[in-house]
Amino acid sequence: MEYQNKNDMSDLEQRKKMEQLKQDVLVKFLTKEARERLGNLRYAHPELAEEVENMLIQSALTGRLKSVIDDQRLKELLQTIAQPKKEQKIKFENK
């Protein structure tokens, strides 16, 4: 039972560290307006906001994100991500 509690505490600490890392990256690489837009997006589309956050964090940690992202750039990024994928339709005809 005690071993279970240690694992739970370790998981909780690791989640706190990851959340802190996420917040640090977002504060460092997003303007205030862009963070507000991302926060609003989190209410309407939490899975999309999570995807964008993870993408930004990954880019920052790998060194590909070098400048601060403003609200306009975040809008462009969101439009790129949210574009509906073209569906291919196959039509079968009976002869």
C-alpha positions in Angstrom: 0.0 0.0 0.0 2.8 2.4 0.9 4.5 1.6 -2.5 1.3 2.7 -4.3 1.3 6.0 -2.4 4.9 6.7 -3.4 4.1 6.0 -7.1 1.1 8.3 -6.9 3.2 11.1 -5.3 5.9 10.6 -8.0 3.3 10.8 -10.8 1.7 13.9 -9.2 5.1 15.6 -8.9 6.0 14.7 -12.5 2.7 16.1 -13.7 3.3 19.3 -11.8 6.7 19.6 -13.3 5.3 19.1 -16.8 2.6 21.6 -16.2 5.1 24.1 -15.0 7.3 23.5 -18.0 4.3 24.0 -20.3 3.4 27.3 -18.6 7.0 28.5 -18.7 7.3 27.8 -22.5 3.9 29.4 -23.2 4.8 32.6 -21.2 8.2 32.8 -22.9 7.1 32.2 -26.5 3.5 33.6 -26.7 2.4 37.2 -26.3 -0.3 38.0 -23.8 -2.9 38.2 -26.5 -1.9 34.8 -28.0 -2.0 33.2 -24.5 -5.5 34.7 -24.0 -6.6 33.3 -27.4 -5.2 29.9 -26.5 -7.0 30.0 -23.1 -10.3 30.8 -24.9 -9.7 28.0 -27.3 -9.2 25.6 -24.4 -12.8 26.3 -23.3 -14.3 25.7 -26.7 -12.0 23.0 -28.1 -9.8 21.5 -25.3 -8.3 18.8 -27.6 -7.3 21.4 -30.2 -5.7 23.6 -27.5 -3.8 20.7 -26.1 -2.5 19.8 -29.6 -1.4 23.4 -30.2 0.3 23.6 -26.8 2.1 20.3 -27.3 3.3 21.4 -30.7 4.6 24.7 -29.4 6.3 23.0 -26.5 7.9 20.4 -28.8 9.1 23.2 -31.1 10.5 25.2 -28.3 12.3 22.2 -26.7 13.9 21.2 -30.0 15.0 24.7 -30.8 12.8 25.3 -33.8 10.8 28.0 -32.1 13.1 31.0 -32.0 10.8 34.0 -31.8 7.7 35.1 -29.8 4.4 34.2 -31.4 1.9 37.0 -31.5 -1.9 36.7 -31.8 -1.9 37.0 -35.6 0.7 34.2 -36.0 -1.3 32.0 -33.6 -4.4 32.6 -35.7 -2.5 31.5 -38.8 -1.3 28.4 -37.0 -4.7 27.5 -35.8 -6.2 27.9 -39.3 -3.5 25.6 -40.6 -4.2 22.9 -38.0 -8.0 23.3 -38.1 -8.4 23.0 -41.9 -10.6 20.2 -42.7 -8.9 17.3 -44.4 -10.2 16.5 -47.9 -12.1 13.3 -48.0 -11.8 11.1 -50.9 -15.0 9.5 -52.1 -15.0 6.3 -54.1 -18.1 5.8 -56.1 -19.0 2.3 -57.2 -21.3 1.9 -60.2 -23.2 -1.2 -61.0 -23.1 -2.2 -64.6 
